[in-house]
Amino acid sequence: MIRLIPLLILFLLSLLTVFKAPAYYLWLAAIVMTEYPVIFIGLTTIITVSGVWVSSYRTAGTALGIVTLLLFLSPMVRACIIAGNLQQDIAEAFSSMQCGNSPTVFRANQQPFSLMKLLKGTPALAYKTYPYVSYPDTTLNLDFYQSRVLGKRPCVIVIHGGSWSSGDSQQLPELNSVLAEQGYHVAAINYRLAPKYQTPAPVEDIENCLKYLRHHADELYIDTNKFVLLGRSAGAQIALLAAYTLRDTSIKGVIDFYGPADMVWGYSIPSNPLIMDSRKVMENYIGGPYKQIPAKYVTCSPLEFVSRQSPPTLIIHGANDVLVAYEHSRRLNQKLQQNGIKHYWLKLPWATHGFDYHLNGPGGQLSTYAVEIFLNTITQ
């Protein structure tokens, strides 16, 4: 019994690698279960093997341990399967942007997925903070990560998540350092937050950020013809909306990490209230319930503005996302297909919202690889 109880607890937690989390704290646990699987594989193995010296419930405990191990292994196995064709799939998705009769595969400086990296950390690079715009009631800053490759380089503008009402430029900074190492400047920005500020204020902030970076391009060594927007969650909605509405030809692409692309549909199908009151979150950002201001929900839905002039798009989303429905990305993918926009949708069947908290987890590795190849392709 001493062995069976911890194995039962681990088994229940391992179900989060397959099923959506039913409550807020289980959502947080799901990130840990799926992106740090080696820890739980090791723990389950130790407890299961200990059954050699335990007589009671030996068979039941061993069976439960094996099933639990398989579940904890599943994100890694699925990551390996996706990694096998990821490079070629992305290359084919953007083939018409490349030279020659056959697609040129733009390689990344890493493998799509490596078991050896699962427990490694990501070195943090230094950055400088600059105020990029001043309004009568607030000043906004950005954190600038200088490219480690000399010369005029493309710049990635990173827009944080946080339900449009929280978060800041230092959220999930590891990817910023990785991209700077690979030769990209990164400007991680703060923007005006709800409920005090509402849409389209954050898009205006991005526009002002672009103006600031262009004005200081010489001292920051920025190639002003090559900007890319990258957003997570609420920040992805802002990034997509800016990319599709600003009509700025210097925006060469946009990267959408699990963002809400259809605000009208999203309001009609709210999230699990045990995890987040998504309707209240949207009302704070947009200015009221849908029935009062339906037009405003339309005007802040990125997919409504997809056209044949939209920039290339990379979508990254986990199928077990419990905060932003996977359906948002399916709808955006369909709209991009209809308009002939070069894009790629990285689907992570086991992943939940915020999976890239651990950049070297299964989802973190695949998404970092996809981002790097996407950037290498669109900024050539």
TORKOL-4160 file (C-alpha; in steps of 0.2 Angstrom, whole numbers, padded with zeros to 4 digits, m for minus):
380
<pt num="1" X="0000" Y="0000" Z="0000"/>
<pt num="2" X="0015" Y="0012" Z="0004"/>
<pt num="3" X="0020" Y="0010" Z="m0014"/>
<pt num="4" X="0003" Y="0010" Z="m0022"/>
<pt num="5" X="m0003" Y="0027" Z="m0015"/>
<pt num="6" X="0011" Y="0037" Z="m0023"/>
<pt num="7" X="0010" Y="0028" Z="m0039"/>
<pt num="8" X="m0009" Y="0032" Z="m0039"/>
<pt num="9" X="m0005" Y="0050" Z="m0036"/>
<pt num="10" X="0008" Y="0050" Z="m0050"/>
<pt num="11" X="m0004" Y="0041" Z="m0062"/>
<pt num="12" X="m0018" Y="0054" Z="m0059"/>
<pt num="13" X="m0005" Y="0068" Z="m0063"/>
<pt num="14" X="0001" Y="0059" Z="m0078"/>
<pt num="15" X="m0016" Y="0060" Z="m0085"/>
<pt num="16" X="m0013" Y="0079" Z="m0088"/>
<pt num="17" X="m0001" Y="0073" Z="m0102"/>
<pt num="18" X="m0017" Y="0067" Z="m0112"/>
<pt num="19" X="m0032" Y="0076" Z="m0105"/>
<pt num="20" X="m0036" Y="0095" Z="m0102"/>
<pt num="21" X="m0034" Y="0101" Z="m0085"/>
<pt num="22" X="m0050" Y="0104" Z="m0076"/>
<pt num="23" X="m0045" Y="0118" Z="m0064"/>
<pt num="24" X="m0032" Y="0132" Z="m0062"/>
<pt num="25" X="m0019" Y="0124" Z="m0051"/>
<pt num="26" X="m0020" Y="0108" Z="m0062"/>
<pt num="27" X="m0017" Y="0118" Z="m0077"/>
<pt num="28" X="m0001" Y="0124" Z="m0069"/>
<pt num="29" X="0003" Y="0106" Z="m0064"/>
<pt num="30" X="0000" Y="0101" Z="m0083"/>
<pt num="31" X="0014" Y="0113" Z="m0088"/>
<pt num="32" X="0026" Y="0104" Z="m0076"/>
<pt num="33" X="0020" Y="0086" Z="m0081"/>
<pt num="34" X="0022" Y="0089" Z="m0099"/>
<pt num="35" X="0037" Y="0100" Z="m0100"/>
<pt num="36" X="0048" Y="0092" Z="m0086"/>
<pt num="37" X="0044" Y="0074" Z="m0090"/>
<pt num="38" X="0061" Y="0067" Z="m0085"/>
<pt num="39" X="0058" Y="0071" Z="m0067"/>
<pt num="40" X="0042" Y="0061" Z="m0066"/>
<pt num="41" X="0049" Y="0047" Z="m0076"/>
<pt num="42" X="0063" Y="0045" Z="m0064"/>
<pt num="43" X="0052" Y="0046" Z="m0049"/>
<pt num="44" X="0039" Y="0034" Z="m0056"/>
<pt num="45" X="0053" Y="0022" Z="m0061"/>
<pt num="46" X="0061" Y="0022" Z="m0043"/>
<pt num="47" X="0044" Y="0019" Z="m0035"/>
<pt num="48" X="0039" Y="0005" Z="m0047"/>
<pt num="49" X="0056" Y="m0004" Z="m0046"/>
<pt num="50" X="0054" Y="m0003" Z="m0027"/>
<pt num="51" X="0041" Y="m0016" Z="m0029"/>
<pt num="52" X="0054" Y="m0030" Z="m0030"/>
<pt num="53" X="0055" Y="m0028" Z="m0011"/>
<pt num="54" X="0037" Y="m0026" Z="m0007"/>
<pt num="55" X="0025" Y="m0041" Z="m0007"/>
<pt num="56" X="0008" Y="m0033" Z="m0005"/>
<pt num="57" X="m0001" Y="m0026" Z="m0020"/>
<pt num="58" X="0015" Y="m0029" Z="m0030"/>
<pt num="59" X="0006" Y="m0034" Z="m0047"/>
<pt num="60" X="m0006" Y="m0019" Z="m0046"/>
<pt num="61" X="0008" Y="m0007" Z="m0041"/>
<pt num="62" X="0019" Y="m0013" Z="m0055"/>
<pt num="63" X="0005" Y="m0012" Z="m0068"/>
<pt num="64" X="0000" Y="0006" Z="m0062"/>
<pt num="65" X="0018" Y="0011" Z="m0063"/>
<pt num="66" X="0021" Y="0005" Z="m0081"/>
<pt num="67" X="0005" Y="0014" Z="m0087"/>
<pt num="68" X="0011" Y="0030" Z="m0078"/>
<pt num="69" X="0028" Y="0029" Z="m0086"/>
<pt num="70" X="0020" Y="0027" Z="m0103"/>
<pt num="71" X="0010" Y="0042" Z="m0100"/>
<pt num="72" X="0024" Y="0053" Z="m0094"/>
<pt num="73" X="0035" Y="0047" Z="m0109"/>
<pt num="74" X="0021" Y="0051" Z="m0121"/>
<pt num="75" X="0026" Y="0070" Z="m0124"/>
<pt num="76" X="0044" Y="0065" Z="m0128"/>
<pt num="77" X="0038" Y="0051" Z="m0140"/>
<pt num="78" X="0026" Y="0063" Z="m0149"/>
<pt num="79" X="0039" Y="0077" Z="m0149"/>
<pt num="80" X="0051" Y="0065" Z="m0158"/>
<pt num="81" X="0038" Y="0060" Z="m0171"/>
<pt num="82" X="0035" Y="0079" Z="m0174"/>
<pt num="83" X="0053" Y="0083" Z="m0175"/>
<pt num="84" X="0057" Y="0070" Z="m0188"/>
<pt num="85" X="0048" Y="0080" Z="m0202"/>
<pt num="86" X="0048" Y="0097" Z="m0194"/>
<pt num="87" X="0062" Y="0105" Z="m0204"/>
<pt num="88" X="0055" Y="0099" Z="m0221"/>
<pt num="89" X="0037" Y="0103" Z="m0217"/>
<pt num="90" X="0041" Y="0121" Z="m0213"/>
<pt num="91" X="0053" Y="0123" Z="m0228"/>
<pt num="92" X="0038" Y="0117" Z="m0239"/>
<pt num="93" X="0026" Y="0128" Z="m0231"/>
<pt num="94" X="0037" Y="0143" Z="m0236"/>
<pt num="95" X="0044" Y="0136" Z="m0252"/>
<pt num="96" X="0038" Y="0150" Z="m0264"/>
<pt num="97" X="0048" Y="0163" Z="m0253"/>
<pt num="98" X="0064" Y="0153" Z="m0257"/>
<pt num="99" X="0075" Y="0153" Z="m0272"/>
<pt num="100" X="0076" Y="0139" Z="m0285"/>
<pt num="101" X="0064" Y="0126" Z="m0291"/>
<pt num="102" X="0065" Y="0115" Z="m0275"/>
<pt num="103" X="0063" Y="0122" Z="m0258"/>
<pt num="104" X="0079" Y="0128" Z="m0249"/>
<pt num="105" X="0079" Y="0121" Z="m0231"/>
<pt num="106" X="0085" Y="0135" Z="m0219"/>
<pt num="107" X="0093" Y="0126" Z="m0205"/>
<pt num="108" X="0092" Y="0131" Z="m0187"/>
<pt num="109" X="0107" Y="0130" Z="m0175"/>
<pt num="110" X="0100" Y="0116" Z="m0165"/>
<pt num="111" X="0090" Y="0100" Z="m0167"/>
<pt num="112" X="0071" Y="0100" Z="m0167"/>
<pt num="113" X="0071" Y="0089" Z="m0151"/>
<pt num="114" X="0085" Y="0082" Z="m0141"/>
<pt num="115" X="0083" Y="0071" Z="m0125"/>
<pt num="116" X="0099" Y="0078" Z="m0119"/>
<pt num="117" X="0092" Y="0096" Z="m0117"/>
<pt num="118" X="0077" Y="0091" Z="m0107"/>
<pt num="119" X="0085" Y="0096" Z="m0090"/>
<pt num="120" X="0096" Y="0110" Z="m0096"/>
<pt num="121" X="0093" Y="0128" Z="m0093"/>
<pt num="122" X="0095" Y="0143" Z="m0105"/>
<pt num="123" X="0108" Y="0156" Z="m0101"/>
<pt num="124" X="0101" Y="0174" Z="m0099"/>
<pt num="125" X="0109" Y="0188" Z="m0109"/>
<pt num="126" X="0110" Y="0206" Z="m0103"/>
<pt num="127" X="0098" Y="0219" Z="m0110"/>
<pt num="128" X="0096" Y="0237" Z="m0109"/>
<pt num="129" X="0079" Y="0246" Z="m0105"/>
<pt num="130" X="0074" Y="0261" Z="m0115"/>
<pt num="131" X="0058" Y="0272" Z="m0114"/>
<pt num="132" X="0050" Y="0271" Z="m0131"/>
<pt num="133" X="0035" Y="0281" Z="m0130"/>
<pt num="134" X="0028" Y="0294" Z="m0117"/>
<pt num="135" X="0009" Y="0298" Z="m0116"/>
<pt num="136" X="0001" Y="0311" Z="m0104"/>
<pt num="137" X="m0002" Y="0298" Z="m0091"/>
<pt num="138" X="0012" Y="0285" Z="m0093"/>
<pt num="139" X="0028" Y="0281" Z="m0101"/>
<pt num="140" X="0032" Y="0264" Z="m0109"/>
<pt num="141" X="0048" Y="0254" Z="m0109"/>
<pt num="142" X="0056" Y="0241" Z="m0119"/>
<pt num="143" X="0070" Y="0228" Z="m0115"/>
<pt num="144" X="0082" Y="0228" Z="m0129"/>
<pt num="145" X="0093" Y="0212" Z="m0132"/>
<pt num="146" X="0107" Y="0216" Z="m0144"/>
<pt num="147" X="0111" Y="0203" Z="m0157"/>
<pt num="148" X="0127" Y="0193" Z="m0155"/>
<pt num="149" X="0130" Y="0194" Z="m0173"/>
<pt num="150" X="0138" Y="0211" Z="m0179"/>
<pt num="151" X="0130" Y="0223" Z="m0192"/>
<pt num="152" X="0113" Y="0228" Z="m0196"/>
<pt num="153" X="0101" Y="0214" Z="m0190"/>
<pt num="154" X="0082" Y="0211" Z="m0190"/>
<pt num="155" X="0073" Y="0215" Z="m0175"/>
<pt num="156" X="0060" Y="0204" Z="m0166"/>
<pt num="157" X="0047" Y="0214" Z="m0156"/>
<pt num="158" X="0040" Y="0203" Z="m0142"/>
<pt num="159" X="0023" Y="0206" Z="m0134"/>
<pt num="160" X="0019" Y="0198" Z="m0117"/>
<pt num="161" X="0004" Y="0189" Z="m0112"/>
<pt num="162" X="m0007" Y="0191" Z="m0096"/>
<pt num="163" X="m0025" Y="0193" Z="m0101"/>
<pt num="164" X="m0022" Y="0210" Z="m0108"/>
<pt num="165" X="m0022" Y="0216" Z="m0089"/>
<pt num="166" X="m0005" Y="0210" Z="m0082"/>
<pt num="167" X="0012" Y="0204" Z="m0086"/>
<pt num="168" X="0027" Y="0214" Z="m0092"/>
<pt num="169" X="0042" Y="0214" Z="m0104"/>
<pt num="170" X="0052" Y="0202" Z="m0093"/>
<pt num="171" X="0039" Y="0188" Z="m0095"/>
<pt num="172" X="0047" Y="0172" Z="m0102"/>
<pt num="173" X="0063" Y="0180" Z="m0107"/>
<pt num="174" X="0073" Y="0165" Z="m0111"/>
<pt num="175" X="0068" Y="0165" Z="m0129"/>
<pt num="176" X="0074" Y="0183" Z="m0131"/>
<pt num="177" X="0092" Y="0177" Z="m0126"/>
<pt num="178" X="0091" Y="0163" Z="m0138"/>
<pt num="179" X="0086" Y="0174" Z="m0153"/>
<pt num="180" X="0099" Y="0187" Z="m0149"/>
<pt num="181" X="0112" Y="0173" Z="m0149"/>
<pt num="182" X="0106" Y="0168" Z="m0166"/>
<pt num="183" X="0108" Y="0185" Z="m0173"/>
<pt num="184" X="0092" Y="0194" Z="m0170"/>
<pt num="185" X="0089" Y="0210" Z="m0160"/>
<pt num="186" X="0075" Y="0208" Z="m0148"/>
<pt num="187" X="0064" Y="0222" Z="m0141"/>
<pt num="188" X="0052" Y="0215" Z="m0127"/>
<pt num="189" X="0040" Y="0228" Z="m0124"/>
<pt num="190" X="0028" Y="0234" Z="m0111"/>
<pt num="191" X="0011" Y="0240" Z="m0117"/>
<pt num="192" X="m0004" Y="0249" Z="m0109"/>
<pt num="193" X="m0015" Y="0237" Z="m0099"/>
<pt num="194" X="m0033" Y="0234" Z="m0097"/>
<pt num="195" X="m0045" Y="0239" Z="m0089"/>
<pt num="196" X="m0038" Y="0257" Z="m0089"/>
<pt num="197" X="m0033" Y="0255" Z="m0107"/>
<pt num="198" X="m0043" Y="0246" Z="m0120"/>
<pt num="199" X="m0041" Y="0240" Z="m0138"/>
<pt num="200" X="m0034" Y="0247" Z="m0149"/>
<pt num="201" X="m0021" Y="0255" Z="m0137"/>
<pt num="202" X="m0009" Y="0241" Z="m0137"/>
<pt num="203" X="m0008" Y="0241" Z="m0156"/>
<pt num="204" X="m0005" Y="0259" Z="m0156"/>
<pt num="205" X="0010" Y="0255" Z="m0143"/>
<pt num="206" X="0017" Y="0243" Z="m0156"/>
<pt num="207" X="0016" Y="0257" Z="m0169"/>
<pt num="208" X="0025" Y="0269" Z="m0158"/>
<pt num="209" X="0038" Y="0255" Z="m0154"/>
<pt num="210" X="0042" Y="0253" Z="m0172"/>
<pt num="211" X="0044" Y="0272" Z="m0174"/>
<pt num="212" X="0056" Y="0272" Z="m0159"/>
<pt num="213" X="0066" Y="0258" Z="m0166"/>
<pt num="214" X="0067" Y="0266" Z="m0183"/>
<pt num="215" X="0073" Y="0283" Z="m0176"/>
<pt num="216" X="0087" Y="0274" Z="m0166"/>
<pt num="217" X="0091" Y="0261" Z="m0179"/>
<pt num="218" X="0109" Y="0267" Z="m0182"/>
<pt num="219" X="0114" Y="0267" Z="m0164"/>
<pt num="220" X="0105" Y="0250" Z="m0161"/>
<pt num="221" X="0111" Y="0242" Z="m0178"/>
<pt num="222" X="0093" Y="0238" Z="m0183"/>
<pt num="223" X="0089" Y="0233" Z="m0201"/>
<pt num="224" X="0073" Y="0244" Z="m0202"/>
<pt num="225" X="0066" Y="0234" Z="m0217"/>
<pt num="226" X="0065" Y="0218" Z="m0206"/>
<pt num="227" X="0054" Y="0218" Z="m0191"/>
<pt num="228" X="0045" Y="0203" Z="m0184"/>
<pt num="229" X="0031" Y="0203" Z="m0171"/>
<pt num="230" X="0030" Y="0189" Z="m0158"/>
<pt num="231" X="0016" Y="0187" Z="m0145"/>
<pt num="232" X="0010" Y="0175" Z="m0132"/>
<pt num="233" X="m0008" Y="0173" Z="m0128"/>
<pt num="234" X="m0016" Y="0190" Z="m0126"/>
<pt num="235" X="0001" Y="0197" Z="m0133"/>
<pt num="236" X="m0002" Y="0186" Z="m0149"/>
<pt num="237" X="m0019" Y="0194" Z="m0152"/>
<pt num="238" X="m0010" Y="0211" Z="m0151"/>
<pt num="239" X="0004" Y="0205" Z="m0162"/>
<pt num="240" X="m0008" Y="0197" Z="m0175"/>
<pt num="241" X="m0019" Y="0212" Z="m0175"/>
<pt num="242" X="m0005" Y="0224" Z="m0178"/>
<pt num="243" X="0003" Y="0214" Z="m0191"/>
<pt num="244" X="m0013" Y="0213" Z="m0201"/>
<pt num="245" X="m0019" Y="0230" Z="m0199"/>
<pt num="246" X="m0004" Y="0242" Z="m0199"/>
<pt num="247" X="0000" Y="0237" Z="m0217"/>
<pt num="248" X="0018" Y="0240" Z="m0213"/>
<pt num="249" X="0029" Y="0232" Z="m0226"/>
<pt num="250" X="0044" Y="0231" Z="m0214"/>
<pt num="251" X="0034" Y="0219" Z="m0204"/>
<pt num="252" X="0041" Y="0203" Z="m0212"/>
<pt num="253" X="0031" Y="0191" Z="m0202"/>
<pt num="254" X="0021" Y="0187" Z="m0186"/>
<pt num="255" X="0023" Y="0173" Z="m0173"/>
<pt num="256" X="0007" Y="0168" Z="m0164"/>
<pt num="257" X="0010" Y="0158" Z="m0148"/>
<pt num="258" X="m0007" Y="0151" Z="m0143"/>
<pt num="259" X="m0016" Y="0168" Z="m0146"/>
<pt num="260" X="m0035" Y="0171" Z="m0148"/>
<pt num="261" X="m0038" Y="0175" Z="m0166"/>
<pt num="262" X="m0057" Y="0176" Z="m0166"/>
<pt num="263" X="m0063" Y="0187" Z="m0152"/>
<pt num="264" X="m0082" Y="0185" Z="m0157"/>
<pt num="265" X="m0081" Y="0166" Z="m0157"/>
<pt num="266" X="m0070" Y="0166" Z="m0141"/>
<pt num="267" X="m0083" Y="0176" Z="m0132"/>
<pt num="268" X="m0097" Y="0164" Z="m0137"/>
<pt num="269" X="m0088" Y="0149" Z="m0130"/>
<pt num="270" X="m0080" Y="0154" Z="m0114"/>
<pt num="271" X="m0066" Y="0145" Z="m0105"/>
<pt num="272" X="m0069" Y="0134" Z="m0090"/>
<pt num="273" X="m0073" Y="0146" Z="m0076"/>
<pt num="274" X="m0063" Y="0136" Z="m0064"/>
<pt num="275" X="m0048" Y="0141" Z="m0074"/>
<pt num="276" X="m0052" Y="0159" Z="m0080"/>
<pt num="277" X="m0067" Y="0170" Z="m0082"/>
<pt num="278" X="m0063" Y="0173" Z="m0100"/>
<pt num="279" X="m0078" Y="0184" Z="m0104"/>
<pt num="280" X="m0074" Y="0196" Z="m0090"/>
<pt num="281" X="m0056" Y="0197" Z="m0096"/>
<pt num="282" X="m0062" Y="0201" Z="m0114"/>
<pt num="283" X="m0075" Y="0214" Z="m0108"/>
<pt num="284" X="m0061" Y="0223" Z="m0098"/>
<pt num="285" X="m0050" Y="0223" Z="m0114"/>
<pt num="286" X="m0064" Y="0227" Z="m0126"/>
<pt num="287" X="m0075" Y="0239" Z="m0116"/>
<pt num="288" X="m0090" Y="0229" Z="m0113"/>
<pt num="289" X="m0100" Y="0213" Z="m0117"/>
<pt num="290" X="m0102" Y="0207" Z="m0135"/>
<pt num="291" X="m0121" Y="0212" Z="m0135"/>
<pt num="292" X="m0117" Y="0230" Z="m0131"/>
<pt num="293" X="m0102" Y="0232" Z="m0143"/>
<pt num="294" X="m0102" Y="0218" Z="m0156"/>
<pt num="295" X="m0093" Y="0229" Z="m0169"/>
<pt num="296" X="m0078" Y="0231" Z="m0157"/>
<pt num="297" X="m0076" Y="0213" Z="m0155"/>
<pt num="298" X="m0075" Y="0211" Z="m0174"/>
<pt num="299" X="m0062" Y="0225" Z="m0175"/>
<pt num="300" X="m0051" Y="0217" Z="m0163"/>
<pt num="301" X="m0052" Y="0199" Z="m0171"/>
<pt num="302" X="m0036" Y="0197" Z="m0180"/>
<pt num="303" X="m0043" Y="0184" Z="m0193"/>
<pt num="304" X="m0055" Y="0197" Z="m0199"/>
<pt num="305" X="m0041" Y="0207" Z="m0206"/>
<pt num="306" X="m0032" Y="0193" Z="m0215"/>
<pt num="307" X="m0030" Y="0198" Z="m0233"/>
<pt num="308" X="m0018" Y="0193" Z="m0248"/>
<pt num="309" X="m0006" Y="0206" Z="m0242"/>
<pt num="310" X="m0004" Y="0199" Z="m0224"/>
<pt num="311" X="0013" Y="0195" Z="m0219"/>
<pt num="312" X="0019" Y="0176" Z="m0217"/>
<pt num="313" X="0013" Y="0169" Z="m0200"/>
<pt num="314" X="0019" Y="0155" Z="m0189"/>
<pt num="315" X="0006" Y="0148" Z="m0177"/>
<pt num="316" X="0011" Y="0138" Z="m0162"/>
<pt num="317" X="m0003" Y="0130" Z="m0151"/>
<pt num="318" X="m0005" Y="0115" Z="m0139"/>
<pt num="319" X="m0021" Y="0105" Z="m0141"/>
<pt num="320" X="m0024" Y="0104" Z="m0122"/>
<pt num="321" X="m0024" Y="0123" Z="m0120"/>
<pt num="322" X="m0037" Y="0127" Z="m0107"/>
<pt num="323" X="m0036" Y="0146" Z="m0108"/>
<pt num="324" X="m0036" Y="0149" Z="m0126"/>
<pt num="325" X="m0045" Y="0136" Z="m0136"/>
<pt num="326" X="m0036" Y="0127" Z="m0150"/>
<pt num="327" X="m0050" Y="0132" Z="m0161"/>
<pt num="328" X="m0044" Y="0149" Z="m0163"/>
<pt num="329" X="m0028" Y="0143" Z="m0172"/>
<pt num="330" X="m0039" Y="0131" Z="m0183"/>
<pt num="331" X="m0049" Y="0146" Z="m0188"/>
<pt num="332" X="m0034" Y="0157" Z="m0191"/>
<pt num="333" X="m0025" Y="0143" Z="m0201"/>
<pt num="334" X="m0041" Y="0141" Z="m0212"/>
<pt num="335" X="m0042" Y="0160" Z="m0215"/>
<pt num="336" X="m0023" Y="0161" Z="m0220"/>
<pt num="337" X="m0026" Y="0146" Z="m0232"/>
<pt num="338" X="m0041" Y="0155" Z="m0240"/>
<pt num="339" X="m0030" Y="0170" Z="m0243"/>
<pt num="340" X="m0015" Y="0161" Z="m0249"/>
<pt num="341" X="m0004" Y="0168" Z="m0235"/>
<pt num="342" X="0012" Y="0158" Z="m0232"/>
<pt num="343" X="0011" Y="0151" Z="m0215"/>
<pt num="344" X="0014" Y="0136" Z="m0204"/>
<pt num="345" X="0004" Y="0129" Z="m0189"/>
<pt num="346" X="0015" Y="0119" Z="m0176"/>
<pt num="347" X="0003" Y="0108" Z="m0167"/>
<pt num="348" X="0008" Y="0101" Z="m0151"/>
<pt num="349" X="m0005" Y="0087" Z="m0145"/>
<pt num="350" X="0000" Y="0086" Z="m0127"/>
<pt num="351" X="0004" Y="0104" Z="m0124"/>
<pt num="352" X="m0006" Y="0117" Z="m0113"/>
<pt num="353" X="m0006" Y="0135" Z="m0112"/>
<pt num="354" X="0011" Y="0142" Z="m0107"/>
<pt num="355" X="0020" Y="0126" Z="m0112"/>
<pt num="356" X="0036" Y="0137" Z="m0117"/>
<pt num="357" X="0039" Y="0141" Z="m0099"/>
<pt num="358" X="0052" Y="0128" Z="m0100"/>
<pt num="359" X="0061" Y="0132" Z="m0116"/>
<pt num="360" X="0070" Y="0115" Z="m0116"/>
<pt num="361" X="0055" Y="0104" Z="m0113"/>
<pt num="362" X="0047" Y="0095" Z="m0128"/>
<pt num="363" X="0036" Y="0109" Z="m0133"/>
<pt num="364" X="0048" Y="0122" Z="m0129"/>
<pt num="365" X="0062" Y="0114" Z="m0140"/>
<pt num="366" X="0050" Y="0111" Z="m0155"/>
<pt num="367" X="0043" Y="0129" Z="m0154"/>
<pt num="368" X="0060" Y="0137" Z="m0152"/>
<pt num="369" X="0066" Y="0127" Z="m0167"/>
<pt num="370" X="0051" Y="0132" Z="m0178"/>
<pt num="371" X="0053" Y="0151" Z="m0173"/>
<pt num="372" X="0072" Y="0150" Z="m0178"/>
<pt num="373" X="0068" Y="0142" Z="m0195"/>
<pt num="374" X="0054" Y="0154" Z="m0198"/>
<pt num="375" X="0065" Y="0169" Z="m0194"/>
<pt num="376" X="0079" Y="0163" Z="m0205"/>
<pt num="377" X="0067" Y="0161" Z="m0219"/>
<pt num="378" X="0057" Y="0177" Z="m0219"/>
<pt num="379" X="0072" Y="0188" Z="m0215"/>
<pt num="380" X="0083" Y="0182" Z="m0230"/>
